[in-house]
Amino acid sequence: MDTNPLKDVGADPALLDGWLDRAELARQLALSVDTLQRWETRRVGPPCVRVGRKVLYRKEAVRDWLKEQEARKTGQHKAVAGRR
């Protein structure tokens, strides 16, 4: 399955390697697009960038965000924060 978010506008496919559009990220996380939009508004979800009307998520940033969520769930973030 081609997950290139800008395939329809003739962009160089290699340019967007490592990026997902909102619909693809929603599919991979089993969330609705509306949930990701709401998270962006509340600044609680994974970091994203806007390119015109497109919203893109860097795969590595999403992975980092997921790890942060896991650390919060297990209480590891307190140990990390205490070392600063």
Backbone as CSV, one residue per row, in Angstrom:
resi,resn,N_x,N_y,N_z,CA_x,CA_y,CA_z,C_x,C_y,C_z
1,MET,0.832,-1.189,0.000,0.000,0.000,0.000,0.872,1.246,0.000
2,ASP,0.609,2.153,-0.893,1.370,3.385,-0.997,0.876,4.376,0.041
3,THR,1.773,4.806,0.946,1.376,5.731,2.000,1.950,7.126,1.783
4,ASN,2.368,7.420,0.566,2.910,8.742,0.274,1.793,9.779,0.316
5,PRO,1.837,10.727,1.270,0.734,11.661,1.449,0.495,12.631,0.299
6,LEU,1.483,12.864,-0.534,1.296,13.835,-1.611,1.435,13.205,-2.992
7,LYS,1.124,11.912,-3.099,1.303,11.225,-4.380,0.458,11.830,-5.485
8,ASP,-0.697,12.406,-5.141,-1.607,12.937,-6.147,-1.179,14.283,-6.719
9,VAL,-0.235,14.960,-6.087,0.152,16.282,-6.577,1.482,16.267,-7.317
10,GLY,1.987,15.104,-7.608,3.198,14.990,-8.407,4.482,15.272,-7.649
11,ALA,4.469,15.218,-6.337,5.671,15.457,-5.540,6.622,14.276,-5.687
12,ASP,7.909,14.546,-5.512,8.922,13.499,-5.536,8.667,12.553,-4.370
13,PRO,8.410,11.256,-4.625,8.081,10.322,-3.544,9.176,10.230,-2.485
14,ALA,10.426,10.334,-2.878,11.524,10.224,-1.918,11.532,11.407,-0.953
15,LEU,11.008,12.532,-1.369,10.970,13.722,-0.525,10.187,13.477,0.756
16,LEU,9.145,12.673,0.677,8.268,12.458,1.830,8.431,11.091,2.479
17,ASP,9.542,10.415,2.185,9.825,9.168,2.899,9.922,9.487,4.384
18,GLY,9.294,8.674,5.195,9.361,8.896,6.625,8.267,9.803,7.162
19,TRP,7.312,10.176,6.305,6.197,11.037,6.720,4.874,10.337,6.446
20,LEU,3.881,10.620,7.285,2.529,10.082,7.114,1.543,11.241,7.083
21,ASP,0.489,11.100,6.296,-0.574,12.099,6.386,-1.509,11.687,7.512
22,ARG,-2.434,12.566,7.847,-3.308,12.341,9.003,-4.161,11.082,8.839
23,ALA,-4.678,10.860,7.654,-5.524,9.685,7.429,-4.738,8.387,7.632
24,GLU,-3.517,8.358,7.146,-2.696,7.151,7.291,-2.324,6.922,8.754
25,LEU,-1.965,7.983,9.470,-1.631,7.810,10.882,-2.861,7.352,11.667
26,ALA,-4.007,7.927,11.362,-5.246,7.505,12.032,-5.496,6.025,11.790
27,ARG,-5.294,5.577,10.562,-5.493,4.164,10.239,-4.523,3.284,11.023
28,GLN,-3.258,3.681,11.060,-2.252,2.857,11.733,-2.458,2.803,13.245
29,LEU,-2.997,3.879,13.831,-3.231,3.906,15.275,-4.647,3.475,15.643
30,ALA,-5.456,3.132,14.631,-6.858,2.747,14.844,-7.628,3.857,15.566
31,LEU,-7.407,5.076,15.106,-8.097,6.261,15.624,-8.857,6.913,14.479
32,SER,-9.723,7.829,14.818,-10.384,8.601,13.765,-9.535,9.823,13.426
33,VAL,-9.722,10.320,12.229,-9.063,11.555,11.810,-9.493,12.690,12.734
34,ASP,-10.757,12.683,13.140,-11.259,13.715,14.054,-10.495,13.714,15.378
35,THR,-10.152,12.540,15.880,-9.385,12.464,17.124,-8.031,13.121,16.955
36,LEU,-7.350,12.841,15.856,-6.045,13.463,15.616,-6.186,14.977,15.468
37,GLN,-7.249,15.434,14.821,-7.488,16.876,14.705,-7.701,17.498,16.081
38,ARG,-8.480,16.845,16.907,-8.750,17.342,18.258,-7.463,17.378,19.073
39,TRP,-6.642,16.332,18.972,-5.376,16.302,19.693,-4.469,17.436,19.247
40,GLU,-4.446,17.715,17.943,-3.610,18.815,17.448,-4.067,20.133,18.065
41,THR,-5.374,20.347,18.092,-5.923,21.573,18.668,-5.547,21.707,20.137
42,ARG,-5.594,20.599,20.862,-5.290,20.602,22.296,-3.807,20.428,22.596
43,ARG,-3.023,20.200,21.547,-1.571,19.992,21.671,-1.226,18.835,22.598
44,VAL,-1.951,17.735,22.433,-1.682,16.553,23.252,-1.232,15.359,22.423
45,GLY,-1.331,15.415,21.132,-0.978,14.282,20.282,0.440,14.378,19.765
46,PRO,0.771,13.521,18.820,2.114,13.555,18.239,2.332,14.855,17.478
47,PRO,3.576,15.317,17.421,3.857,16.563,16.709,3.583,16.417,15.211
48,CYS,3.126,17.500,14.621,2.826,17.488,13.192,3.255,18.802,12.567
49,VAL,3.299,18.798,11.251,3.574,20.025,10.493,2.476,20.196,9.456
50,ARG,2.218,21.429,9.118,1.226,21.740,8.099,1.935,22.215,6.839
51,VAL,1.477,21.680,5.724,1.946,22.108,4.408,0.687,22.459,3.638
52,GLY,0.365,23.738,3.618,-0.916,24.143,3.056,-2.020,23.553,3.910
53,ARG,-2.904,22.803,3.289,-3.987,22.148,4.027,-3.623,20.760,4.519
54,LYS,-2.496,20.249,4.064,-2.055,18.915,4.477,-1.428,18.972,5.854
55,VAL,-1.682,17.954,6.655,-1.040,17.793,7.953,-0.204,16.528,7.865
56,LEU,1.081,16.663,8.179,2.007,15.533,8.068,2.651,15.237,9.412
57,TYR,2.914,13.960,9.629,3.549,13.485,10.846,4.820,12.745,10.460
58,ARG,5.930,13.097,11.092,7.179,12.385,10.852,7.117,11.077,11.631
59,LYS,7.372,9.978,10.967,7.253,8.660,11.601,8.092,8.562,12.868
60,GLU,9.309,9.055,12.823,10.189,8.962,13.990,9.647,9.797,15.149
61,ALA,9.057,10.947,14.858,8.458,11.776,15.908,7.256,11.075,16.534
62,VAL,6.487,10.356,15.719,5.348,9.602,16.246,5.855,8.485,17.147
63,ARG,6.917,7.802,16.728,7.494,6.739,17.567,7.971,7.309,18.906
64,ASP,8.640,8.465,18.855,9.112,9.105,20.087,7.940,9.476,20.989
65,TRP,6.876,10.002,20.396,5.690,10.368,21.162,5.065,9.135,21.823
66,LEU,5.007,8.040,21.083,4.465,6.803,21.652,5.319,6.324,22.832
67,LYS,6.639,6.441,22.701,7.529,6.051,23.802,7.295,6.936,25.022
68,GLU,7.071,8.228,24.797,6.766,9.141,25.904,5.473,8.737,26.599
69,GLN,4.470,8.343,25.808,3.202,7.914,26.391,3.396,6.663,27.226
70,GLU,4.223,5.759,26.733,4.517,4.532,27.469,5.233,4.855,28.778
71,ALA,6.195,5.774,28.730,6.943,6.150,29.927,6.023,6.780,30.962
72,ARG,5.093,7.606,30.511,4.144,8.220,31.445,3.278,7.164,32.102
73,LYS,2.870,6.192,31.317,1.997,5.124,31.820,2.714,4.286,32.874
74,THR,4.005,4.062,32.686,4.755,3.205,33.597,5.444,3.988,34.707
75,GLY,5.341,5.317,34.677,5.955,6.136,35.712,7.419,6.435,35.480
76,GLN,7.959,6.034,34.335,9.375,6.261,34.049,9.690,7.725,33.820
77,HIS,8.710,8.523,33.414,8.982,9.929,33.126,9.413,10.676,34.382
78,LYS,8.986,10.252,35.546,9.393,10.904,36.787,10.877,10.692,37.040
79,ALA,11.352,9.492,36.775,12.771,9.199,36.965,13.624,9.997,36.000
80,VAL,13.195,10.108,34.769,13.928,10.850,33.749,13.926,12.334,34.106
81,ALA,12.767,12.873,34.504,12.650,14.292,34.832,13.502,14.639,36.047
82,GLY,13.661,13.730,36.983,14.447,13.986,38.176,15.926,14.093,37.908
83,ARG,16.389,13.584,36.780,17.818,13.614,36.439,18.236,14.914,35.795
84,ARG,17.306,15.735,35.415,17.657,16.981,34.691,18.268,17.998,35.589
